[in-house]
Amino acid sequence: MVDTHIFFVADGPRLEIQSWLLAASLAHAHAGRSDVQLYAYASAEWLPQIGPVTRAIFDTAGVQLRALPAPPKWAKPYPHGNKIVAATDLRGAGRSIFLDTDMVCLRDLTTLAALPDDHVAAAPEGRATWGPDDRWERAYAHFDLPLPKARVRLLRGDRPEHLPYFNAGLVAMSESPGPDGKRFAEHWLQTAFDFDHGCKIANKRPWLDQITLPLAMARFGYTAHVLDESWNYALSYRGSDIARTPDAHILHYHRFRFLAAAPQWPAIRGQFFDALPKPHHPAARAVLEEAALLD
């Protein structure tokens, strides 16, 4: 049985609040699974400020709170890069799954642990938020790579075919090193750092993580395992269709108001309060009420 390491970033007040719901939902979806470990990362500066509600829900959910490894010196500040930095931490053998903190988990994610070591799993992005193709051509050329022939189908709007482009909110990767002795996370960070400093191309931020995800795969011989929409189901801007949100693996809500409108929210809310020790309920309710998640 391959260990599954699921991790997220809880650095700063907004992500910390989001992490309450993610931690509780992950624990509920993987109850009784001794092969699943959960991790939250925060910077050394934020760790002493982690609040009592957060520590309580992490404790009951079995989440290990760890310090983020030291980030590289990005060309410009890049908080989104924390996911790549966190991915490089050593969690042990098996497969790691990174999740954006503005997510909740509805179903067991461990089927991703059965993928081959050279596969990296992610769902396509909703829209072509970075491009166009000539910019991608320059990005691949920076690493002396041709444009790939493979295409993915984007997940929003009219769902066009596109060069490989993934939402980096869920990325599943092996912890096994490749032929050069480095793991995929290290290859991703190396690629992002090189691209950030060395490729003279516009509008890298905030998409640097998503641009360099397929670039790292191509550079180091990984296969993209393309997940369907259920693995990273975006709730944002669905209008009345949000009432028909499917029972996905992951709901990616982006803003609390979209989560509050989803039909799964009452159950998610109940799981959180069931997991949180009762002495912390008043403090948690006050925060969630301010976020318009409670009436």
Residue pairs with C-beta under 8 A, 6 or more apart in sequence:
1 35
2 35
2 94
2 95
2 113
2 114
3 35
3 36
3 37
3 92
3 93
3 94
3 95
3 113
4 33
4 35
4 36
4 37
4 94
4 95
4 96
4 97
4 109
4 110
4 112
4 113
5 37
5 39
5 91
5 92
5 94
5 95
5 96
5 97
5 175
6 26
6 30
6 36
6 37
6 38
6 39
6 96
6 97
6 99
6 109
7 38
7 39
7 40
7 41
7 86
7 87
7 89
7 91
7 96
7 97
7 98
7 99
8 19
8 22
8 39
8 40
8 41
8 86
8 98
8 99
8 100
8 101
8 103
9 15
9 40
9 41
9 42
9 68
9 82
9 83
9 86
9 101
10 16
10 18
10 19
10 40
10 41
10 42
10 50
10 54
10 65
10 101
11 41
11 42
11 43
11 46
11 68
11 79
11 82
12 46
15 101
16 42
16 50
16 51
16 54
17 287
17 291
18 101
18 102
19 40
19 54
19 57
19 58
19 101
20 53
20 54
20 57
20 272
20 276
20 284
21 104
21 259
21 268
21 272
22 99
22 101
22 103
22 104
22 105
23 38
23 40
23 57
23 58
23 61
23 63
24 57
24 61
24 268
24 271
24 272
24 275
24 276
25 104
25 105
25 106
25 268
25 271
25 272
26 38
26 61
26 63
26 99
26 105
27 38
27 60
27 61
27 62
27 63
27 275
28 105
28 271
28 275
29 105
29 106
29 107
29 108
29 109
30 36
30 38
30 108
30 109
30 110
33 108
33 110
35 94
35 110
35 113
36 110
37 62
37 64
37 91
37 92
38 61
38 62
38 63
38 64
39 63
39 64
39 65
39 66
39 89
39 91
40 58
40 63
40 64
40 65
40 66
41 65
41 66
41 67
41 68
41 82
41 86
41 89
42 50
42 65
42 66
42 67
42 68
43 67
43 68
43 82
44 67
44 68
47 65
47 67
50 65
52 280
52 283
53 276
53 280
53 283
53 284
53 287
55 65
56 276
56 277
56 280
57 63
57 272
57 275
57 276
57 280
58 64
58 65
60 275
60 276
60 277
61 275
66 89
68 82
68 85
68 86
68 89
69 85
69 86
69 88
69 89
70 85
71 81
71 82
71 85
72 81
72 85
72 189
72 193
74 81
74 193
74 196
75 196
75 197
76 205
78 196
78 205
78 206
78 208
80 205
80 206
80 208
80 209
81 192
81 208
81 209
83 98
83 100
83 168
83 171
83 209
84 185
84 188
84 189
84 192
84 209
85 189
86 98
87 96
87 98
87 171
87 173
87 184
87 185
87 188
87 189
88 183
88 185
88 186
88 189
91 175
92 175
93 175
93 176
94 113
94 175
95 112
95 113
95 115
95 172
95 173
95 174
95 175
96 172
96 173
96 174
96 175
96 185
97 109
97 112
97 170
97 171
97 172
98 168
98 170
98 171
98 172
98 173
99 105
99 169
99 170
99 250
100 168
100 169
100 170
100 252
102 169
102 252
102 253
102 254
102 255
103 169
103 170
103 250
103 251
103 252
103 253
104 250
104 251
104 253
104 259
104 264
104 268
105 249
105 250
106 247
106 248
106 249
106 250
106 251
106 264
107 247
107 248
107 249
109 172
109 249
109 250
112 121
112 172
115 121
115 172
115 174
115 225
116 174
116 223
117 174
117 176
118 174
118 178
118 221
118 222
118 223
119 174
119 222
119 223
119 224
119 225
120 171
120 172
120 173
120 184
120 213
120 217
120 222
120 223
120 224
120 225
121 170
121 171
121 172
121 173
121 224
121 225
121 226
121 227
121 231
122 166
122 167
122 168
122 170
122 171
122 172
122 213
122 224
122 225
122 226
122 227
122 232
123 155
123 166
123 167
123 170
123 226
123 227
123 228
123 229
123 231
123 232
124 152
124 153
124 154
124 155
124 162
124 165
124 166
124 167
124 226
125 154
125 155
125 165
125 166
125 167
125 210
126 154
126 155
126 156
126 157
126 167
126 234
127 154
127 156
127 157
128 154
128 160
128 162
128 165
129 207
129 210
130 165
130 203
130 207
130 210
130 211
131 163
131 165
133 147
133 163
135 201
135 202
136 147
136 163
137 147
138 199
138 201
139 195
139 199
139 201
139 211
139 215
140 146
140 147
140 148
140 215
140 218
142 194
142 195
142 198
142 199
142 201
143 191
143 194
143 215
143 218
143 219
145 215
145 218
145 219
147 163
148 163
148 164
148 214
148 218
150 164
150 224
151 161
151 162
151 163
151 164
152 161
152 162
152 163
152 164
152 165
152 166
152 224
152 226
153 159
153 160
153 161
153 162
154 160
154 161
154 162
154 165
155 229
155 234
156 234
163 214
164 214
164 217
164 224
165 210
165 214
166 210
166 213
166 214
166 224
167 210
167 232
167 234
167 252
168 209
168 210
168 213
169 232
169 250
169 252
170 227
170 231
170 232
170 250
170 252
171 213
172 225
173 183
173 184
173 185
173 188
174 183
174 184
175 183
176 183
177 183
178 184
178 187
178 220
178 221
180 220
182 190
184 216
184 220
184 222
187 216
187 219
187 220
187 222
188 212
188 213
188 216
190 216
191 212
191 215
191 216
191 219
192 208
192 209
192 212
192 216
195 204
195 208
195 211
195 212
195 215
196 204
196 208
204 211
214 224
216 222
217 223
217 224
229 248
230 246
230 248
230 249
230 250
231 248
231 249
231 250
232 250
232 252
233 245
233 246
233 248
233 249
233 250
233 251
233 252
234 252
234 254
235 242
235 245
235 251
235 252
235 253
235 254
235 258
235 259
235 261
235 262
236 252
236 253
236 254
236 255
236 258
237 258
238 245
238 258
242 258
242 261
242 262
243 261
243 263
244 263
245 251
245 262
245 263
245 264
247 264
251 259
251 262
251 264
253 259
253 262
256 291
256 292
256 293
257 292
259 265
259 268
259 293
260 292
260 293
265 293
269 288
269 293
269 294
272 284
273 281
273 284
276 284
285 294
288 294
289 295
